[in-house]
Amino acid sequence: MANIKDFIKNLNTSDLSQDEQLNLLSQVEQTIKEEKLKEQAVRRKESMDKNVDYVISALKKIETKLENKLDELNNTPARLGEQGPKGKDGKNGKDGKDGFSGRDGINGKDGVDGKDGVDGQNGVSVIDAKIDFDGSLVVYLSNGDEIDCGQILSPDVAQNIIINSGGSGTSQTVTDTLVSLQNQIDTLTGLDGVLGTIAQQDSDAVDITGGNIDGTAIGSTTPSTVDATALTVQSETITGTGQNLVLQSQTFDNAAWTKTNSSVTANTAVAPDGTTTADNLIENNALGAHQLLASTGLDRSIPRTISIFVKQGERQGIRIQDNAFSSNFTRGFFNISTLTASTSVSGNGVASAATITSVGNGWFRCSYVSTPNTTGGAGSDITIALIDTGTNVDYTGNGTSGILLWGAQLEVSSTANTYIPTTTTAVYGTPTLSFNGVADIELQQNGNLDISSAGSGSIDLNTGGLTQVEISNFGDGTRPLRLNGGSAGSTQSAGVFSSAGVLQLSAPSAAVRAYTGGRGAGLQLSVENTASAVNYATITGATTTNAPVVSVAGSDTNINLNLTSKGTGAVVANGSFTATGQTSLGGAVGSEAFRAVTTASAVNYLQAQGGTAGNTNFPRLLTEGSEANVWMNLRAKGAAGIRIFVNSSEQMRVGSTASAVNYVQVTGATTTNAPVISAQGSDTNIPLALQPKGTGTLVVNSNIVRVATSKTPSSSSDTGVAGDICWDSNYVYVCVATNTWKRSVLLTW
């Protein structure tokens, strides 16, 4: 089939002069006009009326190519010699139609008479035109030539239309279009030696004086400008440079896409953009869905469009699923062989507008609009599964069949817009609303919404006409404040924190208070103001096995930590309580009820322990520590003693002896043995004195008194103190005066 370039090439043959070439083109023009007259009585076919826009689109392809050639011809005289005056009319040509009169030559020096015109050639007319199945426009000429204008429509559109005269002559619609084309060519280049309207325009300033743009007549509307102090709209969207919320959008072999019963061979075919980056999704031999999965963070209640480029392989279709879990999802089914698309939903899912659009070279863009769960929720999973037959995705694979994929896209839109590739981060587009160029609201590429004030101004959030939040210009921007929302459960709480450094909460000459249970109710913590404070309390958390710490810090060297209850209330420690340094309980320092003092490098300590109900687990005061044996010391201040009360009555008192070196020791005993009250101290021999008060007597509430060890004085003048008593197997000895002993015989009976 002849190509239009071949037709143009014939015009450039060396044996045709410029006039002859122009004559040939004029014949084509005349033929078109004649064909128009012949077909005026022919009834327009209803099917051609339906497809007239496609015909015009096709013929504009010819218009462009002829325009380029005619423009070249118009400029040809600049390369020729000077022309003579108007030549004589050429002789009538033999056989074919008369040739046209020669055109006026360009003004110049007198020239010789023009040559006789050559025999005119038979006119060439268009006898048929059609669009093939692949979208190519084919024009059939009366001389038997065919002009292939190349692909002007996508194959899927071409299958739905037929442009063919059926052999009964050129249709009226085609003829009208060709005449219109000739008139446009006259306007573009001019066939009379004068440049057409558009051809005369300056390349930087084209004057368009007629027609419509988007339904508006050119010249009838003056572009408006807005110089307003307020912009009022009901609903508008500021769109950035494009959006794609799917990661690794054309690298399906990446780990961002989870493979189930499938594998991906990367870069196996030429993609729609002309690069060898299309991937092949191949099923394995398992029974089930053979698919890819990618997770997204978009809220489930937001309508979105999901799209992907697909080229038929061994498998002819795919299913896209937008899964919001708990039986809430949407699905889009796409058959590339039959070019059919449909949707289905489950639960609270909503789906619509499933489309298949050809993009050339066997590639189709499949898309549909999805809302996976109208009740909301964070994130959804997108799966792309191979279809076996119909809409079935659960089948036993053969291990080799697959389909070509490229360019997945998820966007908040009701249509599939220009494809935006992604790698490790989503692309949100970057629309910006600017105020006089000094303040703006900008959606950044990483998804952050950036609100900037002008200069050093603050950002105020107002309700009811009153400022509720003021974000001031402070610091160097390296430690911003962050606010976090929370989700269900105590591990995902809402929070306020600093991205780096200290988080400071400050109130001028007032307290900082924390509430729970609602706004202004349930006060849990109040940090009160102390003017010119230099010392402060700190609370420090701890790692595993370590304890959190409440401590003091500040400019002073030694700082007490006060825990103060209200009124007669107590400071209660539930569980273990550790205080580093001196600790006072029951009042301020100097009037406290209890004080614990630090001992440097202490390893042993005093422990007070409560008791449970009954008389078996008493409250106790004991010593503990790293050593095996740890004494407990009770010491009164100065010459005071130690008093022990039971039931509000004093039961025992330990008196004071200045510079005492000897003391009483009470020792318990094991079974069958007696507890011991003994005298101890630095002296070698220490008596133990039991002394009644006044004329009171020493009473032993027992029917026997035992002197456990025998002793025999050496003589009646042996050392002794009046009142000493001892015994042996024969006598009982009594010291009646200092160093004076008497004895009494012990008899049997």
Residue pairs with C-beta under 8 A, 6 or more apart in sequence:
1 138
1 146
1 147
1 148
2 145
2 146
2 147
2 148
3 147
3 148
4 62
4 65
4 147
4 148
4 149
5 65
7 145
7 147
8 65
8 66
8 69
11 21
11 24
11 25
11 69
11 73
16 24
18 73
18 76
18 77
18 80
19 102
19 103
20 118
21 73
22 73
22 103
22 191
23 99
23 100
23 117
23 120
24 121
25 70
25 73
25 191
26 100
26 191
27 97
27 120
27 121
27 123
27 124
28 123
28 124
29 182
29 191
30 123
31 123
31 124
31 125
31 126
31 142
32 125
32 126
32 175
32 178
32 179
32 182
33 179
33 182
34 123
34 125
35 125
35 126
35 170
35 175
35 178
36 175
36 176
36 178
36 179
38 169
39 169
39 170
39 171
39 172
39 175
40 172
42 169
42 171
42 172
43 172
44 171
44 172
44 173
45 171
45 173
47 162
48 55
48 163
48 171
48 172
48 173
48 174
49 173
50 161
51 161
51 162
51 163
52 173
52 177
54 131
54 153
54 157
54 161
54 163
55 129
55 163
55 173
55 174
55 177
56 177
57 152
57 153
58 129
58 131
58 137
58 149
58 152
58 153
58 163
59 137
59 177
59 178
59 181
60 181
61 137
61 149
61 150
61 152
62 137
62 139
62 147
62 149
62 181
63 181
63 184
63 185
65 149
66 185
67 185
67 188
67 189
70 185
70 188
70 189
70 191
71 188
71 189
71 199
74 189
74 190
74 193
74 195
74 199
77 83
77 106
82 106
82 108
82 109
82 111
83 105
83 106
83 108
83 111
84 105
84 108
84 109
84 110
84 111
84 112
84 113
84 114
85 105
85 110
85 111
86 102
86 104
86 105
86 114
87 102
87 105
87 113
87 114
87 115
88 113
88 114
89 101
89 102
89 117
90 99
90 101
90 102
90 114
90 115
90 116
90 117
90 118
91 116
91 117
92 98
92 99
93 99
93 117
93 118
93 119
93 120
94 119
95 119
96 119
96 120
96 121
96 122
97 120
97 122
97 123
98 120
99 117
99 118
99 119
99 120
100 117
100 120
101 117
102 114
102 117
103 192
103 193
104 193
105 111
105 114
122 143
123 142
124 141
124 142
124 143
124 145
125 141
125 142
125 170
126 139
126 140
126 141
126 142
126 170
126 174
126 175
126 178
127 140
127 141
127 142
127 165
127 169
127 170
128 139
128 140
128 164
128 165
128 167
128 170
129 137
129 138
129 139
129 140
129 163
129 164
129 165
129 170
129 174
130 137
130 138
130 162
130 163
130 164
131 137
131 138
131 152
131 153
131 158
131 161
131 162
131 163
132 138
132 158
133 155
133 158
133 159
134 151
134 155
134 158
135 151
135 152
135 153
135 154
135 155
135 157
135 158
136 148
136 149
136 150
136 151
136 152
137 148
137 149
137 150
137 152
138 146
138 147
138 148
138 149
139 146
139 147
139 149
140 146
140 147
141 147
153 161
154 358
154 359
154 360
155 358
156 339
156 356
156 357
156 358
156 364
157 358
163 174
165 171
165 174
170 178
185 191
185 196
186 196
187 196
187 197
187 198
188 196
188 197
188 198
188 199
189 195
189 196
189 199
190 196
190 199
198 206
201 207
208 218
209 218
209 219
210 218
210 219
211 217
211 218
212 218
238 431
238 432
238 433
239 429
239 431
240 428
240 429
240 430
240 431
240 443
241 420
241 429
241 430
242 411
242 417
242 418
242 420
242 427
242 429
243 411
243 412
243 413
243 417
243 420
243 427
243 428
243 429
244 409
244 410
244 411
244 419
244 420
244 421
244 422
244 426
244 427
245 296
245 297
245 298
245 304
245 410
245 411
245 412
245 426
245 427
245 428
246 294
246 296
246 382
246 408
246 409
246 410
246 422
246 426
247 256
247 294
247 422
247 423
247 424
247 425
247 426
248 254
248 256
248 257
248 294
248 422
248 423
248 424
249 407
249 408
249 409
249 420
249 421
249 422
250 271
250 277
250 279
250 406
250 407
250 408
250 421
251 266
251 279
251 423
252 264
252 266
252 279
252 281
252 292
252 405
252 408
253 264
253 265
253 266
253 279
256 294
257 264
257 292
257 293
257 294
258 292
258 293
258 294
259 291
259 292
260 288
260 289
260 290
260 291
260 292
260 293
261 283
261 284
261 286
261 288
261 289
261 290
261 291
261 397
262 281
262 282
262 283
262 284
262 290
262 291
262 292
262 386
263 282
263 284
264 279
264 280
264 281
264 282
264 292
265 279
265 280
265 282
266 279
267 276
267 277
267 278
267 279
268 276
268 278
268 279
268 280
268 404
269 276
269 278
269 280
269 311
269 404
270 276
270 278
270 361
271 277
271 278
271 309
271 363
271 406
271 407
272 309
272 359
272 360
272 361
272 363
272 365
272 406
272 407
277 406
278 309
278 311
278 404
278 405
278 406
279 404
279 405
279 406
280 313
280 402
280 403
280 404
280 405
281 290
281 292
281 384
281 386
281 402
281 403
281 404
281 405
282 399
282 400
282 401
282 402
283 290
283 315
283 386
283 397
283 398
283 399
283 400
283 401
283 402
284 290
284 397
284 399
285 396
285 397
285 398
285 399
286 396
286 397
287 394
287 395
287 396
288 394
289 383
289 385
289 393
289 394
290 385
290 386
290 393
290 397
291 383
291 384
291 385
291 386
291 393
292 383
292 384
292 385
293 381
293 382
293 383
294 381
294 382
294 408
295 379
295 380
295 381
295 382
296 379
296 380
296 381
296 382
296 410
297 378
297 379
298 304
298 379
298 380
298 410
298 412
299 376
299 377
299 378
299 379
300 324
300 328
300 371
300 372
300 373
300 375
300 376
300 377
300 378
300 379
300 380
301 371
301 373
301 374
301 375
301 376
301 377
302 371
302 412
303 350
303 369
303 370
303 371
303 412
303 414
304 322
304 369
304 370
304 371
304 410
304 411
304 412
304 413
305 353
305 367
305 368
305 369
305 370
305 409
305 410
305 411
305 413
305 414
305 415
305 416
305 417
306 320
306 322
306 332
306 367
306 368
306 370
306 382
306 408
306 409
306 410
307 365
307 366
307 367
307 407
307 408
307 409
307 416
307 419
308 318
308 320
308 365
308 366
308 367
308 384
308 405
308 406
308 407
308 408
308 409
309 359
309 363
309 364
309 365
309 366
309 405
309 406
309 407
309 419
310 317
310 318
310 334
310 336
310 363
310 364
310 365
310 366
310 403
310 404
310 405
311 336
311 361
311 362
311 363
311 364
311 403
311 404
311 406
312 336
312 337
312 362
312 403
312 404
313 401
313 402
313 403
313 404
314 400
314 401
314 402
314 403
315 386
315 387
315 388
315 401
315 402
315 403
316 335
316 336
316 337
316 338
316 387
316 403
317 333
317 334
317 335
317 336
317 337
317 386
317 387
317 403
318 334
318 366
318 384
318 385
318 386
318 387
318 403
318 405
319 331
319 332
319 333
319 334
319 383
319 384
319 385
319 387
319 391
319 393
320 331
320 332
320 334
320 366
320 368
320 382
320 383
320 384
321 329
321 330
321 331
321 332
321 381
321 382
321 383
321 385
322 329
322 330
322 331
322 349
322 351
322 370
322 372
322 380
322 381
322 382
323 329
323 372
323 380
323 381
323 382
323 383
324 347
324 348
324 349
324 372
324 373
324 377
324 380
325 377
325 380
325 381
326 347
327 346
327 347
328 346
328 347
328 348
328 349
328 372
328 373
328 375
329 345
329 346
329 347
329 349
329 372
330 343
330 344
330 345
330 346
330 349
330 350
330 351
330 368
330 370
330 371
330 372
331 343
331 344
331 345
331 351
332 341
332 342
332 343
332 351
332 354
332 366
332 367
332 368
332 370
333 341
333 342
333 343
333 344
333 354
333 387
333 391
334 340
334 341
334 354
334 356
334 364
334 366
335 341
335 387
336 356
336 364
336 403
339 356
339 364
340 356
341 354
341 355
341 356
341 366
341 368
342 354
342 391
343 351
343 352
343 354
343 368
344 351
344 391
345 351
347 373
348 373
348 374
348 375
349 370
349 371
349 372
349 373
349 374
350 370
350 371
350 374
351 368
351 369
351 370
351 371
352 368
352 369
353 367
353 368
353 369
353 414
353 415
354 366
354 367
354 368
355 366
355 367
355 368
355 416
356 364
356 365
356 366
357 364
357 365
357 367
357 416
358 364
359 365
363 406
365 407
365 416
367 415
367 416
369 414
369 415
372 380
373 380
378 487
382 408
382 410
384 405
384 408
385 393
386 393
386 397
386 401
386 402
386 403
387 393
388 395
407 419
407 421
409 416
409 419
409 420
411 417
420 427
425 445
425 446
426 446
426 447
427 445
428 443
428 444
428 445
428 446
428 447
429 443
429 445
430 442
430 443
430 444
430 445
431 442
431 443
432 440
432 441
432 442
432 443
433 440
433 441
433 442
434 440
435 454
436 454
438 454
438 455
439 452
439 453
439 454
439 457
440 450
440 451
440 452
441 449
441 450
441 451
441 452
442 449
442 450
442 451
442 452
443 449
443 450
444 450
451 459
453 459
453 473
456 473
457 473
458 470
458 471
458 472
458 473
459 470
459 471
460 467
460 469
460 470
460 471
461 467
461 468
461 469
461 470
461 471
462 468
478 500
479 498
479 499
479 500
479 501
480 498
480 499
481 496
481 497
481 498
481 499
481 503
482 496
482 497
482 498
482 499
483 494
483 495
483 496
484 494
484 495
484 496
484 497
485 494
486 492
486 493
486 494
486 495
496 503
497 503
505 512
505 527
506 512
507 529
509 529
509 531
510 529
511 526
511 527
511 528
511 529
512 526
512 527
513 523
513 525
513 526
513 527
514 523
514 524
514 525
514 526
515 521
515 522
515 523
515 524
516 522
516 524
533 554
534 554
534 555
534 556
535 552
535 553
535 554
535 555
535 556
535 559
536 552
536 553
536 554
537 550
537 551
537 552
537 561
538 549
538 550
538 551
538 552
538 553
539 548
539 549
539 550
540 548
540 549
540 550
540 551
541 548
542 548
542 549
547 576
547 578
549 580
550 561
551 561
551 580
552 559
552 560
552 561
553 559
560 582
560 584
560 589
561 579
561 581
561 583
562 584
562 588
562 589
563 571
563 585
564 571
564 588
565 571
570 586
571 585
571 586
579 596
580 598
581 598
582 595
582 596
582 597
582 598
583 595
583 596
584 592
584 594
584 595
584 596
585 592
585 593
585 594
585 595
585 596
586 592
586 593
586 594
587 593
589 595
602 625
603 625
603 626
603 627
604 623
604 624
604 625
604 626
604 627
604 630
605 623
605 624
605 625
606 621
606 622
606 623
606 624
606 632
607 621
607 622
607 623
607 624
608 619
608 620
608 621
609 619
609 620
609 621
609 622
610 619
611 617
611 618
611 619
611 620
621 632
622 632
623 630
623 631
623 632
624 630
634 642
634 654
636 642
636 654
636 656
638 656
639 656
639 658
640 656
641 653
641 654
641 655
641 656
642 653
642 654
643 650
643 652
643 653
643 654
644 650
644 651
644 652
644 653
645 651
660 681
661 681
661 682
661 683
662 679
662 680
662 681
662 682
662 683
662 686
663 679
663 680
663 681
664 677
664 678
664 679
664 680
664 688
665 676
665 677
665 678
665 679
665 680
666 675
666 676
666 677
666 678
667 675
667 676
667 677
667 678
668 675
669 675
669 676
677 688
678 688
679 686
679 687
679 688
680 686
690 698
691 698
692 698
707 725
707 726
707 727
710 726
710 727
710 728
710 729
711 726
711 727
711 728
711 733
712 726
712 728
712 731
712 733
713 720
713 726
713 733
713 735
713 741
713 743
715 741
716 740
716 741
716 742
716 743
717 739
717 740
717 741
718 739
718 741
719 739
720 735
720 738
720 739
720 740
720 741
721 735
721 738
722 735
722 736
722 737
722 738
722 740
723 735
724 734
724 735
725 732
725 733
725 734
725 735
726 732
726 733
727 733
727 746
729 746
730 745
730 746
731 743
731 744
731 745
731 746
732 743
732 744
732 746
733 741
733 742
733 743
734 741
734 742
734 743
734 744
735 741
736 742
